[in-house]
Amino acid sequence: MTVQCGSAEPVSSVHQLKVALEGTKPPVWRRLVVPSDVTLGSLHEVIQAASGWDDMHLHAFEDRLGGRYAPPGDLDIPVLDEEEAVLAEVLPGVRDRMDYTYDFGDDWLHRITVEAVRPAQDGEGEYAVCAGGRRAMPDAEDLGGVWGLAGLMERYTDGERPSATVVRDAGQEWVEYDGLRDEVLAGLYEENFDPAAFEPAELTTGLAEVPLRRGRGVGRGRSGGRRGRGVAGGRSIRSRRGCTGASAVMCIRCPAARGCHGGRRARRGAVAVRRAGRRASAAAGGAAAGCGRVGSRGARGARLHGGRAARSLVRWR
């Protein structure tokens, strides 16, 4: 399949998708308009930006027939290359659905539903557009999925304030918290989040920075046999849900998705690197300002997942 990035070829049709984060109450969702011929790999990047994810973990798409799409080599189970799959071929009509799972440890499950397929208007399809949505997301990476996020939001609405420790080293100062959730919670207060704020137009501005890759598609049977079924190397691998891949369809949440269930240490290492970067950023910011103020978390750029100039959060009650 030929993949075109930023092609000047006009878009003939667009898909209007509803992308809902499963398990959130009130529901968190985005209405996105993308070219019908966008690749699933490119759609992954759009969803990441629209939901506020940092693309730190593995992901996969799964259609209603059990076919799975992901980057080649990421998962130890049979998948189709997401860059060889075109949205219009996987989800051709209205009410067609598929799932997008991000971070197989936290299991952020997004349900993608086609709301409309229509001819593209003039200038439409050059980039993804947010046509609506509800609620906005905080920095939810590594929080433990929807349950961890719900607990964090409950603490925030209750007005709980995390305790902080000022660390001084080599003439620099920064603030540390007891765990990532406390750090994120402190950030909510620092930035004065509006729980209900969500601005589709602002998100669209951010999505304009996400380049789209368009493809002309391939047949749905490239992998041979029943797509996405079986176990790599014929191994029997038991998932945390108890399924056995040797004799049944292997769910994408199995430990065969390396770097997820068995890779939390690697993930914690990535978080530690992130925190170290924030401390360095905070120290540099304080030095540049020439003041003795304690830096907290460092400067964070505006995120793309809606809300005010930076981020808003889900209101859970």
Secondary structure by P-SEA (a helix, b strand, c coil): ccccccccccccbbbbbbbbbcccccbbbbbbbccccccaaaaaaaaaaaacccccccccccccccccccccccccccccccccccccccccccccbbbbbccccccbbbbbbbcccccccccccccccccccccccccccccccaaaaaaaaaaaaabbbbbbbbbbcccccccccccaaaaaaaaaaaaccccccccaaaaaaaaccbbbbbbccccccccccccccccccccccccccccccccccccccccccccccccaaaaaaaaaaaaaaaaaaaaaaaaaacccccccccccccccccccccbbbbbcc
